[in-house]
Amino acid sequence: MKSALLGAYVFVFLCDQLLDWLNLRYQQRHAKQIPDSFQRHFDHDTVERALAYETDKKRLALFEEALSAVLFIGFMFGGWLPRYDAWTSSLTDSFIVQGMLFFLGLIVARQCLDLPFSWYRNFRIEARYGFNTMSLRLWLSDTAKGTAIALLLYGLLIVGALWLVLASPQAWWLWVWGFITFFSLIVMVISPYLIEPLFFKFSPIEKPGLEERIRLMAEKAGLHAGRVFKVDASRRSRHGNAYFTGLGRQKRIVLFDTLLEQMEDHQTLAVLAHEIGHWKYKHISRRLISSALLTLGGLYLSAHLIRWGGLPGLLQLPSASFVAQITILMLLAALISFPLIPLGNMLSRRHERQADRFACNLTGRPADLAEALVKLAHDNLAALHPHPLYAWFRFSHPPIVERVTALLNTLSNPEVNSQPK
């Protein structure tokens, strides 16, 4: 069984790399095809730079993923897992502390592995194409704060979950699920107020009249926008974005200062209208509920598999601690979920199309969102022609050309889907 699991892991890794290779080859063959709706912002030099940017990112990702795969194979199949398990168990007799040391040690190791790739990505690739604006000092500060926050939050989550395992050995899966769900919601609530300000400075929008227009549009959609902020994303990158935070009816609208520089006001409103569409259709809450139900099913199955007692034997181990068995379960979950990735992305693309249609209804100006997406694609050096199989498997959004074409088609077809009730 160990050989079968190793073969399955290698097969999944090779499928991933094959998809990347097919995508790059396809982009190279179709790079010179610039759709009419993109020719105002794209020329052949832009397309070549976008292709080079995508290629450089994929090469770095390939190296990082290959190194991670080799280390993971060594850990799971090369005998490092039982050694690491025995070492963390020898440090203390406490079940909770053993588990915390086990998982936090793996998180720190993952962070250390990511560091050189993060540095190269920001200060070589992103800088080469004019995106990086972050100083080395700021990058080190972000890395230190991000690592500290991750260790704190994961530490609390691990300690709480393991305490519940001890407190309720038979029904721990249900209590742990409730704790994880509650903890995740708490983090979502406090993040805009306690975590995000550690990295970004939030300030009022300075463009005259824009905040009022945003509020009027949000109210028209039935959304009460609590605060509208501009965030100093330009200190780190030239990439633009906008998002909503908050639960319930109280929302915070956050606009990157880079987006405000890149877009005309009516295009910014179109981008926000798309985000309001996600709220109106309850996409976020539905995803949270789906994730919670999947977690519940996974924990229930995990409890039965651990009770079965055969997990260590899958890797030809005589025994394994509770946390080591959880690690084996995580491997099984990754292998099982791989062929299901397209299903989740298909649902996500459906949500994006719904949000686009909603934006067209809300603003009555489909061309604004289309133009905004073309400008974002240009400013972010997005590749225009992904391989269809790659897009089907990997993309959470419809390919940009398909998306813009659908928006422009609504100009000749005034019967746009009505807003949800």
N, C-alpha and C positions, 0 to 999 in steps of 0.2 A: 504493500500500500504506500510505503514511503516513496518508492520509485514512481508510482503513478501520480502522487501529489507533486513531486518534483517535475515530472514531465508536463503536468497540467500547468504549473506555474511558468515553466519555460515557454510552453505553447502560447499562453496569454501574453507574455512579454514579447514574443516574436510577432504575434498578431498586431500588437500595439505599434511596433516598429515598422511593420509592413504597411500599415495604414498611413503612417507619417511619410514613408518613402513614396507611396502611390500619390499622396497629396502633393508633395513637392514636384514630382515629375509632371503631374497634370497641370499644376500652376505654371511650370516652365513652358509647357506646350501652348497654353492658352493666354499667356501674359499679355500678348499684344492686342488681344480682343478687348477694346474699351467700349462698353455700351454707350449709346447716344446720351442717355441721361447722366452719364458720369464725365463726359468729355469737357464740360466746363471747368472741372477741377482736376481731372486726371489727364496727364499726357504720358508718352512712353517713358520719359525719364522717371516720373513718379511711380509708374508701374514697376520699372526695373528696381528702384529703391525699395519698394514694398516687397518685391520678391526676395531681394537680398536680405532685408530685415527679417522676413519670415524664415529664410534659410539659416541665417545666423542663430536665431532663437531655437530652431529645431535641432541644429547641430549640438548646441549646448545642452538642450533637454535630452538628446539621445545619450550624450556622455554621462550626464547626471543619472538618468534612468538606468543605464547599463551598470554604472558603479553601484547604485542602490540595489540593483537586482543581484549582483555578485555578493555584496555584503549580506543581503537578506537570505540568499541561498546558504551562505556559510553559517548564518545564525540559526536558521530553521532546520537545515538538513545536514550541516557539517559538524554538529556536536557542540556548537556554542550555546544553544538554548539551555540544555541541562547544566552546563557549567555555570552560566550566568544565574540560573535559577538556584543552584546550590550555593553560590556565593552570596546572593542577596539574602537567602534564608539563614546563612551562617552569621549574619551581622546582628540579628535580633531574634528574640523568640515571639515577638508580637506579630500576629497574622496581618494586622492592618499596616504596621510599619514595613513589614516585608513586601507587601503588595505595593505600597507607595514607593518604596525604593526601586522596586522592579520596574514599574511603569515610568516613573520620573527619570530614571537612568536611561531608558530607551528614548524618552523625549529629548533629553539633553544630547544624546548621541546623534539623534536626527537633526537637531539644531546645529550641532558642530559640523555635520556633513553638509548642511545647506549653506553655511557661511561663505565658503569660497565661491560657490555658484551664484549666490545672491550678489556678492561683490562684483564678480565678472559681469553678471547680467546688467547691473546698474551702471558701473563705471567703464565698461567696455562696449557692450552692445547698445544699451539705451543711450549712452553718451555719443556713440558713433553716429547715431541717426538723429541726434538733436533733441532727445526726449528727457534725458536725465538733467535735473537742476539741483540735485542733492549733493551737499558737501560730505566728505568722509566723516567729519565729526557728527553731522546729523544722522548719517547712516548708522554709525556706531551707537548713537543715542537711541534711535528707533529699535535697533536690534536688541540692545540691553533691556529697554522697557518692554518690548514685545515678549522677550524670553521670560522676564520676571512675571509678567501678567499671565502668560501661559502656564508657568509652573505653579503659580498661586491658584488659578482657577482649576487646572487639572488636579492639583493636589487636593483641593477641597472636594472635588467630584469623586476622586478615587477613595479618599478617606471615608466620605459619607457612604459610598456604595459598599465598600468592604465592611463597614460597621453594620449595615443592614444585612449583609450576608451572614455575619455572625449572629445577629439578633434573631433572624428568621431563616434557619437553614433550609426549610422546606419551601417556603413561599418567597424567597429572597428576590426572585426574578420580577415579581409584581411590585414589591416595595422599591426595588432599584429603578424600575421603569418610572414609577411615580416621582422618585427623587430626581432622576435625570431630566424628566419633562419639566418639573417645577424649576430646577436649577437653570435650565436653558432659557425659560421664560424670564427668570429674574435677570440673567445676564443681558437679554435683549432689552429689558426695561432700563437697566442702569448704564448700559454701554454709551448711549448718547451723552450722558451727564458726567460719568466718571472715567470712562476709558478713552473715548474718542478725543476729548480735550487734552489728553496727555500727548497726543500726536499732532493735532491740528488746532489752529486758531479760528474760532467762529466769530463772524461779525455780520452786521446788517448789510443788505444789498445796497450798493451806492447808486445804481442806475436809476435815474428819476422815473417814477411811475411803474417800474417793473414789478415791485413787490405788490402793489395794489392790483395790477393785472393778474398776477399769480393768484392772489386771494380770491378775486372775482371768479376766475376760472375754476378754482377748487370748490368754491361755494356752489357754483353752477352744477358741479358734479355731485354735490352733497357731502363734500369732504371739508371738515373744519381743520384748517391749517393753523396750528398753534403758533409756530415761529417759522420764519423764512430766513435762512442763513446763507452767507457766502463763506467758503472754507479756503484757506490758503494752500491749496494743493500744489500751486506753482513752485513752492519751496522744494518740492521733491520731483515733480514730473510735469511735462507739458501735456500729458494725456488729460482729456476732459471727461467729466461725468456729472451725474445728478442722481439723488436718491432720496427716499423717504425713510424716516426712522420713527419708532414709537408703535404702541399697540392700542387697539380700540379706535375710537374716533379722533383722539388727540394725536396729531402728526406733526413732525418737524420736517420741513422741506430744506434740503441741503444742496447747494449748487457749487461746483468747483469754480474757482475764479478763472481757471483756464477755459472752462466752457463758456463763461460769460464773455471772455475776450474773443472766442472763436465764432460765436453765434450772434446773429441779430436777435432782437427781443422776441419777434414772432416765432423764430426757430427754437429759441429756448422754451417758449410756452408750449410748442409742439412736443418737444422732448418730455416736458413735465406732464403733458396730457397723456402721453403713453404710460408714464409711471402711475398716474392717477387711474388709468385703465386697469392696471394690475390690482389696485386697491378695490376698485368698483366691482371687479369680477371675483374678488376674494381669493386671488391666486396664492398670496402669501400664506393666508390662514389655512387654505386647503393643503398646501405643501407641508406646513407644520403638522397638520393632523395626519397626513399620509406618513410623514417621517416618524411621528410618534407611534402609529400603528405598526409600522415595519419594525421599529425598535422593540415594541412589546412582543411581537411574534418572534423576533430574533432572540430576545432574552428567555422567552418561554422554551424555545427549542434548545438554547444553550444549557439551561438548567437540566433538561432531560438528558442531553448528551454527556454532561459532566457526571450526572447520576449513573449513567450507563457504565462509565469507567473505562471505555476503550479508546479515549482520545490519545493518551500517551503512546499506545500501541500503533497508532497511525504513523508515527515517526520512529517506530521501533525503540521507544523509551520504556524502561521498566516502570517508571512512575513520573509524575510531574505535579508540581504544586497547583493550587487553584488558579493563580494568576498565569502560570505557564500554560495551563489548559485553555484559559481565555485567549491567549496569544495564538494557540493552534486553531481555535474557533475563528479568530480574525482572519487567518489564512484561508480557511474554508469559505468564509463569507466573501472574501475578495474573489475567489475563483468562481463561486456560484453567481455572484452579482455581475461579473464581466459581461456575459451575453445579454443581461437585462439592461445594460447602459442605454442602448438605443430606445428602449421603451420610455425611460424617464426623459430622454431628450426629445422624443416625439411629443410628449405631453407638454414639455417646456416650450417647444416651438409653436404648438397650438396656442398656448397662453400668450406668446409674443404677438401672434397674428391677431388675436382677440384685442390685445391692448392697442395695436396699431389701428384697428378699425374703430375702436372707441375714441382714440385721439382724433381721427378724421371727423367723427360725429361731434365731438366736443368743440373743436376749433372751427370746423367747417372748411379747413384749408389743408387738404392732404399734401399739397405740394410743399408746404412748410416742413412737415416731418420728413418727406423724401429728401428735400434739400439739406436738412440738418444731418440726416444719415450719410449722405454723400460727403458732406464736409467733414464729419467725424471719421469716415473711412479714409479720406485724404489726409487729415491731420494726424491720424494714428497709423498711417501706412498699412492699411488693411489690404490683404490679398483679395482680389475680386473673384477668383475662380477656383474654389476648393473642389477637390474630387467629390463627385456625388456620393460615393460610398463613405468617404471620410466625413462629409457633412451630415449624412444620415446617422452615422454612428456617434460622432463627437459633438456636433453643434447643438447648443441649447437655444440658439436663435436661428431663424431662417438665414440662409446665405444673403449677403447684403444686396446683391444684384436682384435676386428674387424678391426680396422685401421691398426695395425701391420700386421695382416694376409693378408690384401689387398695389402700392400706394398711388402711383401715377395712373393706373388703370381705373381707379375710382373717380378720376377727373372726367373720364368719358362715360362712366357708369354712375349716375347720381344716386342710385338705389343702394346706399351704404347701410349695412346692418344697423339697426336701431340700438340705442343704449340699453343696458340691462336695467330691469326694474328693481 
